[in-house]
Amino acid sequence: MSSRLPTSVLLTCAAIGVATGIVGGIAGWLTPVVLLSFAPLYGLLLGSHVLPGIIAQEALRRPFVAIITHLFAALVASAFNPTWAPRFIGTALLFGAIQEGVAALTRYRVWGPWRFFISGGIIGVLVAVVVFFAADLARFPVWLQISYLVLSVLGPVAWTAVGLAIGAGLRRAGVPRRSAR
C-alpha cells in the first residue's frame, strides 16, 4: 500500500470535506438553540461531525482520508462561525483520529460496516461523557439525563449509518475508480 495519496484522492477528500463542513457549520449554528431549548439533543447534533471521515473512508478505503477530510470540513465549518474554529478543528482531529485508529487496527484492510459502527460508538460514548459535564446536565431530572446519554451515544452511530450510505453511493458512482488514477 502506497503511503502517498494521489491528488485526485486529496481533491475527493476536499469535496467531501466541503459538503460535510457545511453540515458542520449548520450544526454549529444550531448548537446554542439546542443547548438552550433542549440540551439532551446536543449529542445527536454533535454526532453529525462523524460524517467527513465515515464518508471518506467508505468511499475511498485508504489510510489518512478520514483525518484529512475532517480537517477540510473543520475549515469550512469555521467559516460559518470563526470563533468556534478551535472547537471545529479539535473535534475534527479527535473524531478523525478515532476513525483512523479503528481502521489502523485492521491495517486498513477491513471495511465492513461493523468497523465504522465501532468508531461511531466510541465517539458516542466520548461525546456523552464530555458534554454531560460541559452542559451541566446534572441539573436536569434523571430521566432527561438518561435520554441525553442515550441520544449522545446513538447520535454518532446514526450519523455513521448516514455516512456509510453516502459513501456507498459515491463508490457506486465510481468515485474511487476515478480518484485512483
C-alpha positions as CSV (number, residue, x, y, z in Angstrom):
1,M,0.0,0.0,0.0
2,S,1.5,3.3,-1.1
3,S,2.0,5.9,1.6
4,R,1.4,8.7,-0.9
5,L,-2.1,10.0,-1.7
6,P,-2.7,11.0,-5.3
7,T,-4.0,14.4,-6.0
8,S,-7.3,13.0,-7.1
9,V,-7.8,11.4,-3.6
10,L,-6.9,14.7,-1.9
11,L,-9.4,16.5,-4.2
12,T,-12.1,13.9,-3.3
13,C,-11.3,14.5,0.4
14,A,-11.7,18.2,-0.1
15,A,-15.0,17.8,-1.9
16,I,-16.4,15.6,0.8
17,G,-14.9,18.0,3.4
18,V,-16.6,21.0,1.9
19,A,-20.0,19.3,1.8
20,T,-19.8,17.9,5.3
21,G,-18.2,21.2,6.6
22,I,-21.4,22.9,5.5
23,V,-23.4,20.4,7.6
24,G,-21.0,21.0,10.5
25,G,-21.4,24.8,10.1
26,I,-25.1,24.5,10.3
27,A,-24.8,22.2,13.3
28,G,-22.7,24.9,14.9
29,W,-25.4,27.5,14.3
30,L,-28.0,25.2,15.8
31,T,-25.9,24.3,18.9
32,P,-26.8,27.4,21.1
33,V,-30.5,26.9,20.1
34,V,-30.4,23.2,21.1
35,L,-28.5,23.8,24.3
36,L,-30.9,26.5,25.4
37,S,-34.1,24.7,24.4
38,F,-33.5,21.0,24.8
39,A,-29.9,20.2,25.8
40,P,-30.2,16.4,25.5
41,L,-30.5,16.7,21.7
42,Y,-27.0,18.2,21.6
43,G,-25.3,14.8,21.4
44,L,-27.4,13.9,18.4
45,L,-26.4,17.2,16.8
46,L,-22.8,16.8,17.6
47,G,-22.8,13.3,16.2
48,S,-23.1,14.8,12.7
49,H,-19.4,15.6,12.9
50,V,-18.6,12.0,12.2
51,L,-19.7,12.3,8.6
52,P,-16.5,13.6,7.0
53,G,-14.3,10.6,8.0
54,I,-17.1,8.0,7.5
55,I,-17.9,9.1,4.0
56,A,-14.3,9.4,3.0
57,Q,-13.3,6.0,4.4
58,E,-16.3,4.2,2.9
59,A,-15.8,5.8,-0.5
60,L,-12.0,5.8,-0.8
61,R,-10.9,3.0,1.6
62,R,-7.4,4.4,2.1
63,P,-5.3,5.4,5.1
64,F,-5.5,9.0,6.3
65,V,-8.5,10.0,4.3
66,A,-10.7,10.4,7.5
67,I,-8.3,12.8,9.2
68,I,-7.7,14.8,6.0
69,T,-11.4,15.1,5.2
70,H,-12.2,16.1,8.8
71,L,-9.7,18.9,8.6
72,F,-11.2,20.2,5.3
73,A,-14.6,20.0,6.9
74,A,-13.4,21.9,10.0
75,L,-12.0,24.7,7.9
76,V,-15.3,25.1,6.1
77,A,-17.4,24.9,9.3
78,S,-15.1,27.6,10.8
79,A,-16.2,30.0,8.0
80,F,-19.7,29.8,9.5
81,N,-18.6,30.7,13.0
82,P,-14.9,31.7,13.1
83,T,-14.9,32.0,16.9
84,W,-15.6,28.3,17.1
85,A,-12.7,27.4,14.8
86,P,-10.7,25.8,17.6
87,R,-13.7,23.6,18.6
88,F,-14.3,22.5,15.0
89,I,-10.6,21.7,14.5
90,G,-10.3,20.0,17.8
91,T,-13.4,17.9,17.1
92,A,-12.0,17.1,13.6
93,L,-8.7,15.9,15.0
94,L,-10.3,13.8,17.7
95,F,-13.0,12.2,15.6
96,G,-10.7,11.7,12.7
97,A,-8.0,10.1,14.9
98,I,-10.6,7.7,16.4
99,Q,-11.8,6.7,12.9
100,E,-8.2,6.3,11.6
101,G,-7.2,4.4,14.8
102,V,-10.0,1.9,14.3
103,A,-9.1,1.5,10.7
104,A,-5.4,1.1,11.5
105,L,-6.2,-1.7,14.0
106,T,-7.4,-3.7,11.0
107,R,-4.4,-2.5,8.9
108,Y,-6.8,-0.6,6.6
109,R,-7.9,-4.0,5.1
110,V,-11.3,-4.5,6.8
111,W,-14.1,-2.2,5.6
112,G,-17.2,-3.9,6.9
113,P,-19.9,-1.7,8.4
114,W,-19.3,-3.0,11.9
115,R,-15.9,-1.4,11.9
116,F,-17.4,2.0,11.2
117,F,-20.0,1.5,13.9
118,I,-17.3,0.7,16.4
119,S,-15.7,4.1,15.8
120,G,-19.2,5.7,16.0
121,G,-19.9,4.0,19.3
122,I,-16.5,5.1,20.7
123,I,-17.2,8.7,19.6
124,G,-20.7,8.5,21.1
125,V,-19.5,7.4,24.5
126,L,-16.9,10.2,24.4
127,V,-19.4,12.8,23.4
128,A,-21.9,11.6,26.1
129,V,-19.3,11.9,28.9
130,V,-17.7,15.2,27.8
131,V,-20.9,17.0,27.0
132,F,-22.7,15.7,30.1
133,F,-20.2,17.7,32.2
134,A,-19.8,20.6,29.8
135,A,-23.6,21.2,29.6
136,D,-24.1,20.7,33.3
137,L,-26.7,18.1,32.7
138,A,-26.7,17.0,36.3
139,R,-29.1,19.9,37.0
140,F,-31.8,18.1,34.9
141,P,-34.1,15.3,36.1
142,V,-32.7,11.8,35.9
143,W,-35.0,10.8,33.0
144,L,-33.6,13.7,31.0
145,Q,-30.0,12.8,31.8
146,I,-30.6,9.2,30.7
147,S,-32.3,10.4,27.5
148,Y,-29.3,12.7,26.8
149,L,-26.8,9.8,27.3
150,V,-28.8,7.5,25.0
151,L,-29.1,10.2,22.3
152,S,-25.4,11.1,22.7
153,V,-24.3,7.6,22.1
154,L,-26.8,6.8,19.4
155,G,-26.3,10.1,17.6
156,P,-22.8,9.3,16.1
157,V,-24.0,5.8,15.4
158,A,-27.0,7.0,13.5
159,W,-24.9,9.6,11.6
160,T,-22.4,6.8,10.8
161,A,-25.2,4.9,9.1
162,V,-26.0,8.0,7.0
163,G,-22.3,8.4,6.2
164,L,-22.0,4.8,5.1
165,A,-25.0,5.2,2.8
166,I,-23.5,8.3,1.2
167,G,-20.0,6.7,0.9
168,A,-21.5,3.6,-0.7
169,G,-23.4,5.8,-3.1
170,L,-20.1,7.5,-4.1
171,R,-18.5,4.1,-4.5
172,R,-21.3,3.0,-6.8
173,A,-20.9,6.3,-8.7
174,G,-17.3,5.4,-9.4
175,V,-15.6,7.9,-7.2
176,P,-12.8,5.6,-6.0
177,R,-12.0,4.4,-9.5
178,R,-11.7,8.0,-10.7
179,S,-9.6,9.0,-7.7
180,A,-7.2,6.0,-8.1
181,R,-5.9,7.1,-11.4
